[in-house]
């Protein structure tokens, strides 16, 4: 099973493709989609959509996990991230990829067993679970991989 994890953002969208074979997760590809700073919101949303479509065509995931927007202190940022999530969900739906959504709290609980885990703790567990030499960078990439790994934990529990 190939799983795509996505960490939505306004300027940077993290992504990570993991393949689960013989009950072991393996990193296939990971990185970020960076939009052009200074472009208007609609142009940036098109950039996210187009880049995600290319990734979907290349990797053909069986499922996708998109981090839910749980809380935001800045309403403007929350609105823009919500718009990016909408574009991401649209691209996944058009590609006929089933979508699962988890909150940051659910991801932290699945990864560490503790809902207030630090970013550093999360990144280290992503590194360990995927057998990587270094922590995936930037943070958005590691967050996307954590979302994908959360889904593996979720399907094992069922």
TORVEX-754372 format. One record per atom (N, C-alpha, C): residue number from 1; residue in one letter; atom name; x, y, z negated. Coordinates in Angstrom, 1 decimal, always signed. Atoms other than C-alpha are relative to their C-alpha. Layout:
N
 seq type atom     xx     yy     zz
 NUM    A   CA      X      Y      Z
...
% end
This chain:
158
 seq type atom     xx     yy     zz
   1    X    N   +0.8   -1.2   +0.0
   1    X   CA   +0.0   +0.0   +0.0
   1    X    C   +0.9   +1.2   +0.0
   2    X    N   -0.7   -1.2   -0.1
   2    X   CA   +1.3   +3.4   +1.0
   2    X    C   -0.9   +1.1   -0.6
   3    X    N   +0.7   -1.1   +0.8
   3    X   CA   +0.3   +6.3   -1.4
   3    X    C   +0.6   +1.3   +0.3
   4    X    N   -0.5   -1.4   -0.1
   4    X   CA   +0.6  +10.0   -0.7
   4    X    C   -0.4   +0.7   -1.3
   5    X    N   +0.3   -0.9   +1.1
   5    X   CA   +0.8  +12.3   -3.7
   5    X    C   +0.1   +1.4   +0.4
   6    X    N   +0.0   -1.4   -0.4
   6    X   CA   +0.0  +16.0   -3.3
   6    X    C   -0.1   +0.9   -1.2
   7    X    N   +0.1   -1.1   +1.1
   7    X   CA   +0.7  +18.9   -5.7
   7    X    C   -0.3   +1.3   +0.8
   8    X    N   +0.4   -1.2   -0.7
   8    X   CA   -1.3  +21.8   -4.2
   8    X    C   +0.6   +1.3   -0.6
   9    X    N   -0.5   -1.3   +0.4
   9    X   CA   +0.1  +25.3   -4.4
   9    X    C   -0.3   +1.1   +1.0
  10    X    N   +0.3   -1.1   -1.0
  10    X   CA   -0.3  +28.7   -2.8
  10    X    C   +1.1   +0.3   +1.0
  11    X    N   -1.1   -0.2   -0.9
  11    X   CA   +3.2  +29.0   -1.4
  11    X    C   +0.8   -1.2   +0.3
  12    X    N   -0.7   +1.2   -0.1
  12    X   CA   +4.6  +25.6   -1.9
  12    X    C   -1.0   -1.2   -0.4
  13    X    N   +0.8   +1.2   +0.2
  13    X   CA   +2.8  +22.2   -1.6
  13    X    C   +1.0   -1.1   -0.1
  14    X    N   -0.9   +1.2   +0.2
  14    X   CA   +4.6  +19.2   -3.0
  14    X    C   -0.7   -1.2   +0.6
  15    X    N   +0.6   +1.2   -0.5
  15    X   CA   +4.2  +15.9   -1.3
  15    X    C   +1.0   -1.2   -0.3
  16    X    N   -0.8   +1.1   +0.3
  16    X   CA   +5.5  +12.4   -2.0
  16    X    C   -0.7   -1.3   +0.5
  17    X    N   +0.5   +1.2   -0.5
  17    X   CA   +5.0   +9.1   -0.1
  17    X    C   +0.7   -1.2   -0.8
  18    X    N   -0.5   +1.2   +0.8
  18    X   CA   +5.4   +5.9   -2.2
  18    X    C   -0.6   -1.2   +0.6
  19    X    N   +0.6   +1.3   -0.4
  19    X   CA   +5.0   +2.3   -1.0
  19    X    C   +0.1   -0.9   -1.1
  20    X    N   +0.1   +1.0   +1.0
  20    X   CA   +3.9   -0.3   -3.4
  20    X    C   +0.1   -1.4   +0.6
  21    X    N   -0.2   +1.4   -0.6
  21    X   CA   +5.4   -3.7   -2.4
  21    X    C   +0.4   -0.9   -1.2
  22    X    N   -0.4   +1.0   +1.1
  22    X   CA   +5.6   -6.7   -4.7
  22    X    C   -0.1   +0.7   -1.4
  23    X    N   +0.3   -0.7   +1.3
  23    X   CA   +4.1   -4.5   -7.5
  23    X    C   +1.1   +0.9   -0.4
  24    X    N   -1.1   -0.9   +0.3
  24    X   CA   +7.2   -2.2   -7.3
  24    X    C   -0.1   +1.3   +0.9
  25    X    N   +0.0   -1.2   -0.8
  25    X   CA   +7.0   +1.5   -6.2
  25    X    C   +1.3   +0.3   +0.6
  26    X    N   -1.2   -0.4   -0.7
  26    X   CA   +9.5   +2.6   -3.6
  26    X    C   -0.3   +1.4   +0.7
  27    X    N   +0.1   -1.3   -0.6
  27    X   CA  +10.1   +6.2   -2.4
  27    X    C   +0.2   -0.1   +1.5
  28    X    N   -0.1   +0.0   -1.4
  28    X   CA   +9.4   +6.6   +1.3
  28    X    C   +0.5   +1.4   +0.5
  29    X    N   -0.4   -1.4   -0.4
  29    X   CA   +9.6  +10.4   +1.7
  29    X    C   -0.6   +1.0   -1.0
  30    X    N   +0.5   -1.0   +1.0
  30    X   CA   +9.1  +13.5   -0.5
  30    X    C   +0.6   +1.3   +0.4
  31    X    N   -0.5   -1.4   -0.3
  31    X   CA   +9.5  +17.2   -0.2
  31    X    C   -1.1   +1.0   -0.3
  32    X    N   +1.0   -1.1   +0.1
  32    X   CA   +7.6  +20.4   +0.0
  32    X    C   -0.4   +0.6   +1.3
  33    X    N   +0.4   -0.9   -1.1
  33    X   CA   +5.6  +22.4   +2.5
  33    X    C   +0.1   +1.4   -0.5
  34    X    N   -0.1   -1.4   +0.4
  34    X   CA   +6.7  +26.0   +2.2
  34    X    C   -0.7   +0.9   +1.1
  35    X    N   +0.7   -1.0   -0.9
  35    X   CA   +4.5  +28.7   +3.7
  35    X    C   +0.8   +1.3   +0.1
  36    X    N   -0.8   -1.2   -0.2
  36    X   CA   +5.9  +31.9   +5.0
  36    X    C   -0.5   +1.2   -0.9
  37    X    N   +0.4   -1.1   +0.9
  37    X   CA   +5.9  +34.6   +2.3
  37    X    C   -0.3   +1.2   +0.8
  38    X    N   +0.4   -1.2   -0.7
  38    X   CA   +4.2  +37.7   +3.5
  38    X    C   -1.1   -0.2   +1.0
  39    X    N   +1.1   +0.3   -0.9
  39    X   CA   +1.8  +36.0   +5.8
  39    X    C   -1.3   +0.1   -0.8
  40    X    N   +1.3   -0.1   +0.7
  40    X   CA   -1.9  +36.5   +5.0
  40    X    C   -0.4   -1.4   -0.4
  41    X    N   +0.4   +1.3   +0.5
  41    X   CA   -3.7  +33.7   +3.2
  41    X    C   -0.4   -1.0   +1.0
  42    X    N   +0.6   +0.9   -1.0
  42    X   CA   -5.5  +32.3   +6.2
  42    X    C   +1.2   -0.6   +0.9
  43    X    N   -1.1   +0.6   -0.7
  43    X   CA   -2.2  +31.9   +8.1
  43    X    C   +0.8   -1.0   -0.8
  44    X    N   -0.7   +0.9   +0.9
  44    X   CA   -0.6  +30.2   +5.1
  44    X    C   -0.8   -1.3   -0.1
  45    X    N   +0.8   +1.2   +0.1
  45    X   CA   -3.5  +27.8   +4.9
  45    X    C   +0.1   -0.8   +1.3
  46    X    N   -0.2   +0.7   -1.2
  46    X   CA   -3.1  +26.9   +8.6
  46    X    C   +1.4   -0.7   +0.0
  47    X    N   -1.3   +0.6   +0.1
  47    X   CA   +0.6  +26.3   +7.9
  47    X    C   +0.0   -1.3   -0.8
  48    X    N   +0.2   +1.2   +0.9
  48    X   CA   -0.3  +23.8   +5.1
  48    X    C   -0.7   -1.1   +0.8
  49    X    N   +0.8   +1.0   -0.8
  49    X   CA   -2.9  +22.1   +7.3
  49    X    C   +0.8   -0.7   +1.1
  50    X    N   -0.8   +0.5   -1.1
  50    X   CA   -0.6  +21.7  +10.3
  50    X    C   +1.1   -0.9   -0.5
  51    X    N   -1.2   +0.8   +0.6
  51    X   CA   +2.4  +20.4   +8.2
  51    X    C   -0.5   -1.3   -0.6
  52    X    N   +0.5   +1.2   +0.6
  52    X   CA   +0.2  +18.0   +6.3
  52    X    C   -0.5   -1.0   +1.1
  53    X    N   +0.4   +0.8   -1.2
  53    X   CA   -1.3  +16.7   +9.6
  53    X    C   +1.2   -0.8   +0.6
  54    X    N   -1.2   +0.6   -0.6
  54    X   CA   +2.2  +16.0  +10.9
  54    X    C   +0.5   -1.1   -0.9
  55    X    N   -0.4   +1.0   +1.0
  55    X   CA   +3.1  +14.1   +7.7
  55    X    C   -0.9   -1.2   +0.0
  56    X    N   +1.0   +1.1   +0.0
  56    X   CA   -0.1  +12.1   +7.8
  56    X    C   +0.2   -0.9   +1.3
  57    X    N   -0.2   +0.7   -1.2
  57    X   CA   +0.5  +11.1  +11.4
  57    X    C   +1.3   -0.8   +0.0
  58    X    N   -1.3   +0.7   +0.1
  58    X   CA   +4.1  +10.1  +10.6
  58    X    C   +0.0   -1.2   -0.9
  59    X    N   -0.1   +1.0   +1.0
  59    X   CA   +3.5   +8.1   +7.5
  59    X    C   -1.3   -0.9   -0.2
  60    X    N   +1.2   +0.8   +0.1
  60    X   CA   -0.1   +6.9   +7.7
  60    X    C   -0.3   -0.6   -1.3
  61    X    N   +0.3   +0.6   +1.4
  61    X   CA   -0.9   +6.5   +4.0
  61    X    C   -1.3   -0.7   -0.1
  62    X    N   +1.3   +0.7   +0.2
  62    X   CA   -3.6   +4.1   +2.8
  62    X    C   -0.9   +0.8   -0.9
  63    X    N   +0.8   -0.8   +0.9
  63    X   CA   -4.7   +6.5   +0.1
  63    X    C   +0.8   +1.3   -0.3
  64    X    N   -0.7   -1.2   +0.5
  64    X   CA   -3.9  +10.0   -1.2
  64    X    C   -0.5   +0.4   -1.4
  65    X    N   +0.3   -0.5   +1.4
  65    X   CA   -3.8  +11.5   -4.7
  65    X    C   +0.3   +1.5   +0.1
  66    X    N   -0.1   -1.4   +0.0
  66    X   CA   -4.4  +15.2   -5.0
  66    X    C   -0.2   +0.5   -1.5
  67    X    N   +0.1   -0.5   +1.3
  67    X   CA   -3.7  +16.9   -8.3
  67    X    C   -1.2   +1.0   -0.1
  68    X    N   +1.1   -1.0   +0.2
  68    X   CA   -6.9  +18.7   -9.6
  68    X    C   +0.5   +1.2   -0.6
  69    X    N   -0.3   -1.3   +0.6
  69    X   CA   -6.7  +22.3  -10.5
  69    X    C   -0.7   +0.0   -1.4
  70    X    N   +0.6   +0.2   +1.4
  70    X   CA   -7.3  +22.1  -14.3
  70    X    C   -0.2   +1.3   -0.7
  71    X    N   +0.1   -1.3   +0.7
  71    X   CA   -6.6  +25.5  -15.6
  71    X    C   +1.0   +1.0   +0.6
  72    X    N   -0.9   -1.0   -0.5
  72    X   CA   -5.1  +28.7  -14.4
  72    X    C   -0.2   +1.3   -0.8
  73    X    N   +0.1   -1.3   +0.7
  73    X   CA   -4.3  +31.9  -16.3
  73    X    C   -0.4   +1.1   +0.9
  74    X    N   +0.2   -1.0   -1.0
  74    X   CA   -4.4  +34.0  -13.2
  74    X    C   -1.1   -0.4   +1.0
  75    X    N   +1.2   +0.3   -0.8
  75    X   CA   -7.8  +34.0  -11.4
  75    X    C   +0.4   +0.1   +1.5
  76    X    N   -0.4   -0.1   -1.4
  76    X   CA   -6.3  +35.2   -8.1
  76    X    C   +0.8   -1.2   +0.5
  77    X    N   -0.8   +1.2   -0.3
  77    X   CA   -3.7  +32.4   -8.1
  77    X    C   -0.9   -1.2   +0.1
  78    X    N   +0.9   +1.1   +0.0
  78    X   CA   -6.4  +29.9   -9.0
  78    X    C   -0.8   -0.1   +1.3
  79    X    N   +0.8   +0.0   -1.3
  79    X   CA   -8.5  +31.0   -6.0
  79    X    C   +0.8   -0.4   +1.2
  80    X    N   -0.8   +0.4   -1.1
  80    X   CA   -5.6  +30.7   -3.6
  80    X    C   +0.4   -1.5   +0.0
  81    X    N   -0.3   +1.4   +0.1
  81    X   CA   -4.6  +27.3   -4.9
  81    X    C   -1.2   -0.9   +0.3
  82    X    N   +1.2   +0.7   -0.3
  82    X   CA   -8.2  +26.2   -4.7
  82    X    C   -0.2   -0.1   +1.5
  83    X    N   +0.2   -0.1   -1.5
  83    X   CA   -8.3  +27.3   -1.0
  83    X    C   +1.0   -1.0   +0.6
  84    X    N   -1.0   +0.9   -0.5
  84    X   CA   -5.1  +25.3   -0.4
  84    X    C   -0.4   -1.5   -0.2
  85    X    N   +0.6   +1.4   +0.3
  85    X   CA   -6.7  +22.2   -2.1
  85    X    C   -1.1   -0.3   +1.0
  86    X    N   +1.1   +0.3   -1.0
  86    X   CA   -9.7  +22.6   +0.2
  86    X    C   +0.6   -0.4   +1.4
  87    X    N   -0.7   +0.3   -1.3
  87    X   CA   -7.4  +22.6   +3.3
  87    X    C   +0.6   -1.4   -0.1
  88    X    N   -0.7   +1.3   +0.1
  88    X   CA   -5.5  +19.6   +2.0
  88    X    C   -1.1   -1.1   +0.0
  89    X    N   +1.1   +1.0   +0.0
  89    X   CA   -8.8  +17.7   +1.3
  89    X    C   -0.6   -0.1   +1.4
  90    X    N   +0.5   +0.1   -1.4
  90    X   CA  -10.0  +18.6   +4.8
  90    X    C   +0.9   -0.8   +0.9
  91    X    N   -0.9   +0.7   -0.8
  91    X   CA   -6.9  +17.3   +6.4
  91    X    C   +0.0   -1.5   -0.3
  92    X    N   +0.1   +1.5   +0.4
  92    X   CA   -7.1  +14.0   +4.4
  92    X    C   -1.3   -0.6   +0.5
  93    X    N   +1.3   +0.5   -0.5
  93    X   CA  -10.8  +13.6   +5.3
  93    X    C   +0.0   -0.2   +1.5
  94    X    N   -0.1   +0.2   -1.5
  94    X   CA  -10.2  +14.2   +9.0
  94    X    C   +0.9   -1.2   +0.4
  95    X    N   -0.9   +1.2   -0.3
  95    X   CA   -7.4  +11.6   +8.9
  95    X    C   -0.6   -1.3   -0.6
  96    X    N   +0.6   +1.2   +0.6
  96    X   CA   -9.8   +9.2   +7.1
  96    X    C   +0.8   -0.7   -1.1
  97    X    N   -0.8   +0.5   +1.1
  97    X   CA   -7.5   +8.8   +4.1
  97    X    C   -0.8   +0.2   -1.3
  98    X    N   +0.7   -0.1   +1.2
  98    X   CA   -9.4   +8.0   +0.9
  98    X    C   +0.8   +0.8   -1.0
  99    X    N   -0.6   -0.9   +0.9
  99    X   CA   -8.7  +10.6   -1.8
  99    X    C   -0.4   -0.3   -1.4
 100    X    N   +0.2   +0.1   +1.4
 100    X   CA   -8.3  +10.2   -5.5
 100    X    C   +0.6   +1.3   -0.7
 101    X    N   -0.5   -1.3   +0.6
 101    X   CA   -7.9  +13.2   -7.9
 101    X    C   +0.2   -0.3   -1.5
 102    X    N   -0.3   +0.1   +1.4
 102    X   CA   -6.3  +13.4  -11.3
 102    X    C   +0.4   +1.4   -0.5
 103    X    N   -0.4   -1.2   +0.6
 103    X   CA   -5.9  +16.3  -13.7
 103    X    C   +1.5   -0.1   -0.4
 104    X    N   -1.4   +0.0   +0.5
 104    X   CA   -2.4  +17.3  -14.9
 104    X    C   +0.0   -0.8   -1.4
 105    X    N   +0.1   +0.7   +1.2
 105    X   CA   -3.5  +15.9  -18.3
 105    X    C   +0.0   -1.6   +0.2
 106    X    N   +0.1   +1.4   -0.3
 106    X   CA   -4.4  +12.5  -16.8
 106    X    C   +1.3   -0.5   +0.6
 107    X    N   -1.3   +0.4   -0.6
 107    X   CA   -1.1  +12.4  -14.9
 107    X    C   +1.0   -0.1   -1.1
 108    X    N   -0.9   +0.0   +1.2
 108    X   CA   +0.9  +13.2  -18.1
 108    X    C   -0.3   -1.2   -0.8
 109    X    N   +0.4   +1.2   +0.8
 109    X   CA   -1.0  +10.5  -20.0
 109    X    C   +0.4   -1.3   +0.7
 110    X    N   -0.4   +1.2   -0.7
 110    X   CA   -0.4   +7.9  -17.3
 110    X    C   +1.5   -0.2   +0.1
 111    X    N   -1.4   +0.1   -0.2
 111    X   CA   +3.2   +8.7  -16.9
 111    X    C   +0.8   -0.2   -1.4
 112    X    N   -0.7   -0.1   +1.3
 112    X   CA   +4.2   +9.3  -20.6
 112    X    C   -0.7   -0.6   -1.2
 113    X    N   +0.8   +0.4   +1.2
 113    X   CA   +1.3   +8.3  -22.8
 113    X    C   -0.2   +1.2   -0.9
 114    X    N   +0.1   -1.2   +0.8
 114    X   CA   +1.4  +11.9  -24.1
 114    X    C   -0.4   +1.1   +0.9
 115    X    N   +0.6   -1.1   -0.8
 115    X   CA   -0.8  +14.7  -22.7
 115    X    C   +0.8   +1.3   +0.0
 116    X    N   -0.8   -1.2   +0.1
 116    X   CA   +1.7  +17.4  -23.7
 116    X    C   +1.5   -0.2   +0.4
 117    X    N   -1.4   +0.3   -0.4
 117    X   CA   +4.8  +15.9  -22.1
 117    X    C   +0.5   +1.2   +0.8
 118    X    N   -0.7   -1.2   -0.7
 118    X   CA   +7.3  +18.5  -20.8
 118    X    C   +0.2   -0.4   +1.5
 119    X    N   -0.3   +0.2   -1.5
 119    X   CA   +8.1  +18.9  -17.1
 119    X    C   +1.3   -0.8   +0.1
 120    X    N   -1.3   +0.8   -0.1
 120    X   CA  +11.6  +17.5  -17.8
 120    X    C   -0.3   -1.4   -0.3
 121    X    N   +0.4   +1.4   +0.3
 121    X   CA  +10.1  +14.4  -19.4
 121    X    C   -0.7   -0.7   +1.2
 122    X    N   +0.7   +0.5   -1.2
 122    X   CA   +7.8  +13.9  -16.4
 122    X    C   +1.0   -0.3   +1.1
 123    X    N   -1.0   +0.2   -1.1
 123    X   CA  +10.6  +14.4  -13.9
 123    X    C   +0.9   -1.2   -0.2
 124    X    N   -0.8   +1.1   +0.3
 124    X   CA  +12.8  +11.9  -15.7
 124    X    C   -0.7   -1.3   +0.2
 125    X    N   +0.8   +1.2   -0.2
 125    X   CA  +10.1   +9.3  -15.7
 125    X    C   -0.3   -0.3   +1.5
 126    X    N   +0.1   +0.2   -1.5
 126    X   CA   +9.5   +9.8  -12.0
 126    X    C   +1.3   -0.6   +0.5
 127    X    N   -1.3   +0.5   -0.4
 127    X   CA  +13.2   +9.3  -11.5
 127    X    C   +0.2   -1.5   -0.3
 128    X    N   -0.2   +1.4   +0.4
 128    X   CA  +13.3   +6.1  -13.5
 128    X    C   -0.9   -1.0   +0.7
 129    X    N   +1.0   +0.9   -0.6
 129    X   CA  +10.1   +4.6  -12.1
 129    X    C   +0.3   -0.3   +1.5
 130    X    N   -0.4   +0.2   -1.4
 130    X   CA  +11.4   +5.1   -8.5
 130    X    C   +1.4   -0.4   +0.2
 131    X    N   -1.3   +0.4   -0.1
 131    X   CA  +14.9   +4.1   -9.3
 131    X    C   +0.9   +0.9   +0.7
 132    X    N   -0.8   -1.1   -0.7
 132    X   CA  +16.4   +7.4   -8.1
 132    X    C   +1.2   +0.3   -0.8
 133    X    N   -1.2   -0.5   +0.7
 133    X   CA  +19.9   +8.7   -9.0
 133    X    C   -0.2   +1.3   -0.6
 134    X    N   +0.2   -1.3   +0.5
 134    X   CA  +18.6  +12.2   -9.4
 134    X    C   -1.5   +0.3   -0.1
 135    X    N   +1.4   -0.4   +0.1
 135    X   CA  +15.4  +13.9  -10.4
 135    X    C   -0.4   +0.7   +1.4
 136    X    N   +0.4   -0.6   -1.2
 136    X   CA  +13.4  +14.9   -7.3
 136    X    C   -0.2   +1.5   -0.2
 137    X    N   +0.1   -1.5   +0.0
 137    X   CA  +13.6  +18.6   -6.5
 137    X    C   -0.8   +0.5   +1.2
 138    X    N   +0.3   -0.8   +1.2
 138    X   CA  +11.9  +21.0   -6.5
 138    X    C   -1.1   -0.6   -0.9
 139    X    N   +1.0   +0.5   +0.9
 139    X   CA   +9.3  +20.6   -9.3
 139    X    C   -1.2   -0.5   +0.7
 140    X    N   +1.3   +0.3   -0.7
 140    X   CA   +6.4  +20.5   -6.9
 140    X    C   +0.1   -1.4   +0.6
 141    X    N   -0.2   +1.4   -0.6
 141    X   CA   +7.9  +17.4   -5.2
 141    X    C   -0.1   -1.0   -1.1
 142    X    N   +0.1   +1.0   +1.2
 142    X   CA   +8.3  +15.6   -8.6
 142    X    C   -1.4   -0.1   -0.5
 143    X    N   +1.4   +0.0   +0.4
 143    X   CA   +4.8  +16.6   -9.5
 143    X    C   -0.9   -0.9   +0.9
 144    X    N   +0.8   +0.8   -1.0
 144    X   CA   +3.4  +15.1   -6.3
 144    X    C   +0.3   -1.5   -0.2
 145    X    N   -0.3   +1.4   +0.2
 145    X   CA   +5.3  +11.8   -6.9
 145    X    C   -0.6   -0.5   -1.3
 146    X    N   +0.6   +0.4   +1.3
 146    X   CA   +4.0  +11.7  -10.5
 146    X    C   -1.5   -0.3   +0.3
 147    X    N   +1.4   +0.2   -0.4
 147    X   CA   +0.5  +12.0   -9.0
 147    X    C   -0.2   -1.4   +0.7
 148    X    N   +0.1   +1.3   -0.7
 148    X   CA   +1.1   +9.0   -6.7
 148    X    C   +0.3   -1.1   -1.0
 149    X    N   -0.2   +1.0   +1.0
 149    X   CA   +2.6   +7.0   -9.5
 149    X    C   -1.1   -0.2   -1.0
 150    X    N   +1.2   +0.1   +0.9
 150    X   CA   -0.4   +7.8  -11.7
 150    X    C   -1.1   -0.9   +0.7
 151    X    N   +1.0   +0.9   -0.6
 151    X   CA   -2.6   +6.1   -9.1
 151    X    C   +0.4   -1.4   -0.1
 152    X    N   -0.4   +1.4   +0.1
 152    X   CA   -0.5   +3.0   -9.2
 152    X    C   -0.4   -0.5   -1.4
 153    X    N   +0.4   +0.4   +1.4
 153    X   CA   -1.0   +2.9  -13.0
 153    X    C   -1.5   -0.2   -0.1
 154    X    N   +1.4   +0.1   +0.1
 154    X   CA   -4.7   +3.5  -12.5
 154    X    C   -0.5   -1.3   +0.7
 155    X    N   +0.5   +1.2   -0.7
 155    X   CA   -5.2   +0.6  -10.0
 155    X    C   +0.5   -1.3   -0.8
 156    X    N   -0.5   +1.1   +0.8
 156    X   CA   -3.1   -1.7  -12.3
 156    X    C   -0.9   -0.3   -1.2
 157    X    N   +0.9   +0.1   +1.2
 157    X   CA   -5.5   -1.0  -15.2
 157    X    C   -1.3   -0.6   +0.4
 158    X    N   +1.4   +0.5   -0.4
 158    X   CA   -8.7   -1.8  -13.2
 158    X    C   -0.1   -1.5   +0.0
% end
